[in-house]
Amino acid sequence: MKALALLAISLVAVVLSGLAQTTDEEKQENDRLSWWREARFGMFIHWGPVSLKGTEISWSRGGERRGIEGKGEIPAAEYDSLYTKFNPVKFNAEEWVAIARSAGMKYMVLTAKHCDGFCLWHSAVDDYCIANSPFKRDVCGELAEAAHKADMRLGWYYSPVDWRDPDSRTERNGMYLKRMQGHLRELLGKYGRIDLLWFDTDAGPAPWDQAATYRLVRSLQPGLIINNRLDMGSMDDYKAQKILPGADYQTPEQRIGTFDNVHPWETCMTIGTQWSWKPQDTIKTFVECLHILVQCVTGDGNLLLDVGPMPNGEIEPRQVEVLRQVGGWLAKFGESIYGTRGGPFRNGAWGGSTMKGNTVYLHILEWNGDQLTLPPLKGKIITAKALTGGVVHIEQTENETIVRLPVREQSQVNTVVKLEVEKTSPH
């Protein structure tokens, strides 16, 4: 009996030890993600020699893709030689960072290597890189220096998928993995603190030795935040958007994620109609971009809004103007976005809500005349203020929360109402 008792105690100790370890892991994850959740808004940058053509990055490249069907409109030999003419003399990393800051963006993610295999840094393990272009300068290095100087969080997009590499997804894939790991050592070991790593997928097979790859990148940058695409090896995986061990957040693409305050998520979306620069592209308006941001944040997600710099290295003025308008709005009403969580009301066509402590912000995009009817809110509303102007009136019942504001006082962009809610006693 004594032996059984000791065994039981021992087993309890093991279980408790495991629970403590899980709690520690969860705490580390929360600590890593805390700044990212507060930031809410970032800049995605898709750029490379393909900007000379104005076609989509990687996907416009012809040739075999090994693992998925489809070919692009530019012959592979032509696409792969574009770097010999790539000389973006007006590239200014500090200007890129300044544009992101003017937009109210808190982090930036650059396509260090897309599926076409071209490296925007000086690589010692891969000749297909910016060092061998007429431009020669290290784009990643200059952007990292400018971002650090401005206290801007920075991440790299890195595609383990490589349609150009002759060994990738073949019986020689092990040789490719050595180059891939060499890329990651350079990107995460040469440029100081890197905050994010944005892996991509083409929804084809993913023979990337995920366990070893996660160990490598986290050993190089322990505070790294990593998206969920390294593990995706099929279209079903892409649609499922699971977060497997090693990854931190989901990545809905070109759509606003559904309300989810359990699984961290970030919508990535283009400001135009394609990821890389396109001449005479249709650009989303300030109002469209703001509404996308609002729907993401009220759904408890982030927005990574993409720009595609031109072949000369500048971000197109039309894109810059829209971003600055978004930044102007955030300069006035950013308290309702930054550092908030989605809820307590579920977002929808009407808009949505964010919250911070006992403060709730309503982002009202659509009214029914002079009022909006919402579900009941737990806790008494003490004060209500329309931050965008006007005098707002609130009525609370057991069944609903009614918000009233004269039509003439409603914002045509986004009416923001700030509610202070009475603290509720813990049970």
C-alpha positions in Angstrom: 0.0 0.0 0.0 2.8 2.3 0.9 4.4 1.7 -2.5 1.2 2.4 -4.3 0.7 5.6 -2.3 4.3 6.7 -3.2 3.6 5.9 -6.9 0.4 7.9 -6.8 2.2 10.9 -5.3 4.9 10.5 -7.9 2.4 10.4 -10.8 0.6 13.6 -9.4 4.0 15.3 -9.3 4.7 14.4 -12.9 1.2 15.7 -14.0 1.6 18.9 -12.1 5.1 19.4 -13.6 3.6 18.9 -17.0 0.9 21.5 -16.3 3.5 24.0 -15.1 5.5 23.5 -18.2 2.5 24.0 -20.4 1.7 27.2 -18.5 5.2 28.4 -19.0 5.0 27.7 -22.7 1.7 29.6 -22.9 3.2 32.5 -21.0 6.1 32.7 -23.4 3.8 32.7 -26.3 1.6 35.4 -24.8 4.7 37.5 -24.1 5.9 37.1 -27.6 2.5 38.1 -29.1 1.8 40.9 -26.7 3.3 43.7 -28.8 1.9 42.2 -32.0 -1.7 42.2 -30.6 -1.3 45.8 -29.4 0.1 46.9 -32.8 -2.9 45.7 -34.9 -1.7 47.2 -38.2 1.3 46.4 -40.3 2.8 46.9 -43.8 3.4 44.0 -46.1 5.8 44.7 -49.0 6.0 42.5 -52.1 8.9 43.6 -54.3 11.7 42.3 -56.5 12.9 42.2 -60.2 9.3 41.3 -61.3 8.3 44.9 -60.7 10.1 45.6 -64.1 7.2 43.7 -65.7 4.4 44.9 -63.5 3.0 41.3 -63.3 2.3 39.3 -60.2 5.4 38.2 -58.2 6.3 34.6 -58.7 3.0 33.5 -60.1 3.7 35.2 -63.5 6.8 33.0 -63.9 6.5 30.2 -66.4 8.0 26.8 -65.9 7.3 23.8 -63.8 6.2 24.3 -60.2 6.7 20.8 -59.0 3.8 19.8 -56.8 1.1 22.1 -58.1 -0.3 22.8 -61.6 -0.1 26.0 -63.5 2.4 28.2 -65.4 2.8 31.9 -65.6 2.8 34.1 -68.6 6.5 35.1 -68.6 8.9 32.3 -69.8 11.0 31.1 -66.9 14.3 32.0 -68.7 13.1 35.6 -69.2 11.7 35.9 -65.6 14.9 34.5 -64.0 17.1 37.0 -65.9 15.1 40.1 -64.8 17.6 40.7 -62.0 20.3 41.6 -64.5 18.2 44.8 -65.3 17.0 45.5 -61.7 18.5 48.8 -60.6 16.0 50.6 -58.2 18.2 53.6 -57.6 15.4 55.5 -55.8 15.0 52.9 -53.1 15.2 54.6 -49.7 14.7 52.4 -46.7 14.2 55.3 -44.4 11.4 56.6 -46.6 9.7 53.3 -46.6 9.7 53.2 -42.8 8.5 56.8 -42.7 5.6 56.0 -45.0 4.6 53.1 -42.7 4.8 55.3 -39.7 2.7 58.0 -41.4 0.0 55.3 -42.0 -0.1 54.4 -38.3 1.5 51.0 -39.1 3.5 49.4 -36.2 5.4 46.7 -38.1 6.7 45.9 -41.6 7.2 42.6 -43.4 9.3 42.4 -46.6 9.4 39.6 -49.1 13.0 38.7 -48.6 12.5 35.6 -50.8 9.3 34.8 -52.7 8.5 31.6 -54.6 10.7 32.7 -57.5 13.7 32.2 -55.3 15.3 35.7 -55.7 17.0 36.9 -52.5 16.8 40.6 -51.5 19.9 40.3 -49.3 23.6 39.6 -49.8 23.7 35.8 -49.6 26.8 33.7 -49.2 24.9 30.5 -50.0 22.9 31.7 -53.1 24.2 33.6 -56.1 20.6 34.4 -57.2 20.5 37.5 -55.0 20.5 41.3 -55.1 24.3 41.5 -54.8 24.6 40.3 -58.4 22.1 42.8 -59.8 23.2 46.2 -61.1 21.8 47.7 -57.9 24.1 45.5 -55.7 22.9 47.1 -52.4 21.5 44.9 -49.6 17.8 45.8 -49.4 17.2 43.7 -46.3 20.2 45.1 -44.5 19.2 48.7 -45.3 15.6 48.2 -44.3 16.7 46.5 -41.0 18.9 49.4 -40.2 16.2 52.0 -40.9 13.6 50.1 -39.0 15.8 49.7 -35.9 16.7 53.4 -36.1 13.0 54.3 -36.1 12.0 51.7 -33.5 9.8 50.0 -36.1 9.1 46.2 -35.7 10.4 44.2 -38.7 9.8 40.8 -40.2 10.8 38.8 -43.2 8.5 37.0 -45.6 10.4 33.8 -46.6 9.0 31.3 -49.0 10.4 27.8 -48.4 8.7 27.0 -51.8 11.2 27.7 -54.5 10.1 27.0 -58.1 13.5 28.0 -59.6 15.7 25.8 -57.5 16.4 22.5 -59.4 16.6 20.5 -56.2 13.5 21.7 -54.3 10.8 19.0 -54.1 12.9 16.4 -55.9 14.9 13.4 -54.7 17.6 16.0 -54.0 15.4 18.0 -51.7 17.9 17.5 -48.8 20.4 19.6 -50.7 17.8 22.3 -51.1 17.1 22.2 -47.4 20.7 23.0 -46.6 20.5 26.1 -48.8 17.1 27.0 -47.2 18.6 26.7 -43.7 21.5 28.8 -44.9 19.1 31.5 -46.0 17.4 31.5 -42.7 20.7 31.7 -40.8 21.6 34.8 -42.8 18.2 36.5 -42.5 17.9 35.9 -38.8 21.6 36.2 -37.8 23.0 39.2 -39.8 20.5 42.0 -39.1 20.0 42.3 -35.4 16.6 41.8 -33.8 14.0 40.4 -36.2 10.5 40.3 -34.8 8.5 38.2 -37.3 9.0 35.4 -39.8 6.2 35.0 -42.4 6.5 31.7 -44.1 4.4 31.0 -47.2 2.9 28.1 -49.0 1.7 27.4 -52.6 -0.7 24.7 -51.2 1.7 22.0 -52.6 3.8 19.5 -50.7 5.8 20.9 -47.8 9.0 18.8 -47.3 10.7 21.5 -45.3 11.8 19.5 -42.2 9.5 21.6 -40.1 10.7 20.5 -36.6 14.3 21.3 -37.4 13.4 24.5 -39.2 11.4 25.8 -36.2 14.3 24.9 -33.8 16.7 26.7 -36.0 14.8 30.0 -36.4 13.8 30.2 -32.7 17.4 29.5 -31.7 18.5 32.5 -33.8 15.7 34.8 -32.6 14.0 33.5 -29.4 11.4 36.2 -29.5 10.3 35.5 -33.0 6.6 35.5 -34.0 6.0 32.9 -36.7 2.9 32.5 -38.9 1.2 29.1 -39.6 2.2 28.4 -43.2 5.3 26.4 -42.9 3.2 23.4 -42.0 0.7 23.7 -44.9 1.2 20.9 -47.5 -2.1 21.0 -49.3 -5.1 23.2 -50.2 -7.0 21.6 -47.4 -4.3 22.7 -44.9 -4.5 26.2 -46.4 -8.2 26.4 -45.9 -8.1 24.9 -42.4 -5.7 27.5 -41.1 -4.6 25.4 -38.1 -1.9 26.6 -35.8 0.4 23.7 -35.2 3.2 23.5 -32.5 5.9 25.9 -33.5 3.6 28.5 -35.1 1.8 31.4 -33.5 -1.1 32.8 -35.7 -3.4 32.2 -38.6 -3.2 34.0 -42.0 -6.5 34.5 -43.8 -5.6 35.9 -47.2 -7.5 38.6 -49.2 -10.4 38.2 -46.9 -11.3 39.5 -43.4 -11.0 36.7 -40.8 -14.1 35.7 -38.8 -14.4 36.8 -35.2 -12.0 34.8 -33.1 -10.6 35.9 -29.8 -9.0 32.5 -29.0 -6.7 31.9 -32.0 -4.5 34.9 -33.0 -5.0 35.8 -36.6 -3.9 38.4 -39.2 -5.6 39.2 -42.5 -3.1 39.9 -45.3 -4.6 42.0 -48.1 -3.4 44.0 -51.1 -4.0 47.7 -51.4 -4.4 47.1 -55.2 -5.5 44.0 -57.1 -2.2 42.1 -57.0 0.6 41.7 -54.5 3.5 43.3 -56.5 3.3 46.6 -58.4 1.0 46.8 -61.4 0.9 49.9 -63.6 -2.5 51.7 -63.5 -3.7 49.3 -60.9 -7.0 49.9 -59.1 -6.2 51.1 -55.6 -8.4 50.7 -52.6 -9.7 54.0 -51.3 -9.0 55.4 -47.8 -12.5 54.4 -46.7 -12.2 50.9 -48.0 -8.8 50.4 -46.2 -10.1 51.9 -43.0 -13.2 49.6 -43.0 -11.0 46.6 -43.6 -8.8 47.6 -40.7 -11.9 48.1 -38.5 -13.4 44.8 -39.4 -10.2 43.0 -38.7 -9.6 44.6 -35.3 -13.2 44.3 -34.1 -12.9 40.6 -35.1 -9.9 40.5 -32.7 -7.4 40.2 -35.6 -4.6 42.2 -37.2 -4.3 43.7 -40.7 -1.2 43.3 -42.8 -1.8 45.7 -45.7 0.3 45.1 -48.8 2.1 47.7 -51.0 4.1 46.9 -54.1 7.0 49.4 -54.7 7.7 50.4 -58.3 10.8 49.3 -60.3 12.7 52.4 -59.2 12.3 51.6 -55.5 9.6 54.1 -54.7 6.2 53.3 -53.3 3.6 54.6 -55.7 2.3 58.1 -54.7 -1.3 57.0 -55.0 -0.7 54.2 -52.5 1.2 56.6 -50.2 -1.7 59.1 -50.2 -4.2 56.5 -49.2 -1.9 55.3 -46.4 -1.4 58.8 -45.1 -5.2 59.3 -44.9 -5.5 56.1 -42.9 -2.7 57.4 -40.6 -4.5 60.8 -40.2 -7.6 59.0 -39.0 -5.6 56.8 -36.6 -3.8 59.9 -35.2 -7.2 61.1 -34.1 -9.0 57.8 -33.1 -6.2 55.3 -32.7 -7.1 54.7 -29.0 -10.0 52.7 -30.4 -7.7 50.4 -32.4 -4.3 50.1 -30.7 -4.0 47.9 -27.6 -7.6 46.7 -27.8 -9.2 43.4 -28.2 -12.3 42.5 -30.3 -15.7 42.5 -28.6 -17.8 42.4 -26.6 -20.2 42.8 -29.5 -19.7 40.6 -32.5 -18.8 42.5 -35.6 -20.9 42.5 -38.8 -22.1 44.7 -41.6 -23.0 47.3 -39.0 -19.4 47.6 -37.8 -18.0 46.2 -34.6 -16.5 46.9 -31.2 -13.2 46.9 -29.5 -12.5 47.0 -25.8 -9.7 47.9 -23.4 -10.3 47.4 -19.7 -13.7 48.8 -18.9 -13.8 50.9 -22.0 -15.8 49.7 -25.1 -15.4 51.4 -28.5 -18.2 51.1 -31.1 -17.2 51.4 -34.7 -20.4 52.0 -36.5 -20.2 51.7 -40.3 -24.0 51.4 -40.9 -26.9 52.9 -39.1 -30.7 52.3 -39.2 -31.7 55.9 -39.5 -30.6 57.6 -36.3 -30.1 54.4 -34.2 -28.3 51.1 -33.9 -29.7 48.2 -31.9 -27.2 45.8 -30.3 -27.5 42.8 -28.0 -27.5 43.5 -24.2 -24.3 44.4 -22.6 -23.2 43.0 -19.2 -22.5 45.9 -16.9 -24.0 49.4 -16.7 -22.8 52.0 -19.2 -21.7 55.0 -17.1 -20.8 57.4 -19.9 -21.0 57.5 -23.7 -19.2 59.9 -26.0 -19.1 60.1 -29.8 -15.4 60.7 -30.5 -16.2 61.6 -34.1 -18.6 64.3 -33.0 -22.2 64.8 -31.9 -24.2 63.9 -28.8 -24.9 60.2 -28.4 -27.7 58.7 -26.3 -27.7 55.1 -24.9 -30.6 53.0 -23.7 -30.0 49.7 -21.9 -32.6 47.0 -21.3 -32.4 43.3 -20.5 -32.7 42.5 -24.1 -30.8 45.1 -26.1 -28.5 48.1 -26.2 -29.8 51.0 -28.2 -27.4 53.7 -29.5 -28.9 56.9 -30.9 -27.2 59.7 -32.8 -28.9 62.2 -35.2 -28.1 61.4 -38.8 -26.5 64.8 -39.4 -24.0 64.0 -36.6 -23.0 60.5 -37.9 -19.6 60.2 -39.5 -19.7 59.2 -43.2 -16.5 57.2 -42.6 -16.9 55.5 -39.2 -18.7 56.7 -36.2 -16.7 55.9 -33.1 -18.6 55.9 -29.8 -16.7 55.4 -26.5 -18.5 53.7 -23.7 -17.3 53.5 -20.1 -18.8 50.4 -18.4 -19.2 49.9 -14.7 -16.9 47.3 -13.2 -18.5 44.0 -12.3 -17.6 42.2 -9.2 -15.7 38.9 -9.7 -17.7 35.7 -8.8 
